[in-house]
């Protein structure tokens, strides 16, 4: 059975997720947002305490708040950064993103090692995960849909009662709304959406209550 553990990290309050198969203990991390040593330790401690084997790292997109911990995970656990190549320029410009937000310290650039494209499928913690490209918040924003468990990790594409901002570099509001309607609202209403910020929601709930779509 798939298990999901959210962590809220850094000054932007992003959701980092560890997911794992309760039987095999095979685990993955989605959007490593650890900014401080204390946040890094929280991830390490959870992995150790639960005897997890961290084998995959996926970024829903490459805005700096979602990639603060990528290089740490890459070095400590020997994992590759998996993300859409359309966001490669954002990872490369991580230091510039830090300066843009006036952060007290910068992180090095983050390189994408494994390119994820629309329609790809991955073996993720014992299940098939479908990669859905939903650009607009960033050019390479992806949603990770796991139909067997009825869940999707949406990054900053859609939130409970809201959507991702489109006023950042290469954002596109029309494209985002179109992608949400075509790729997310077409999923079963019971699908649980785990966003990059805030609380989980469902496709059905967003169809009924989200004022942006």
Secondary structure, 3 states (H helix, E strand, C coil): CEEEEEEEECCCCEEEEEEEECCCCEEEEECCCCCCHHHHHHHHHHHHHCCCEEEEEECCCCCHHHHCCHHHHHHHHCCCEEECHHHHHHHHCHHHHHHHCCCCCCCCCCCCCEECCCCCEEEECCEEEEEEECCCCCCCCEEEEECCCCEEEEECCEECCEECCCCCCCCCHHHHHHHHHHHHCCCCCCCEEEECCCCCEEHHHHHHHCCCC
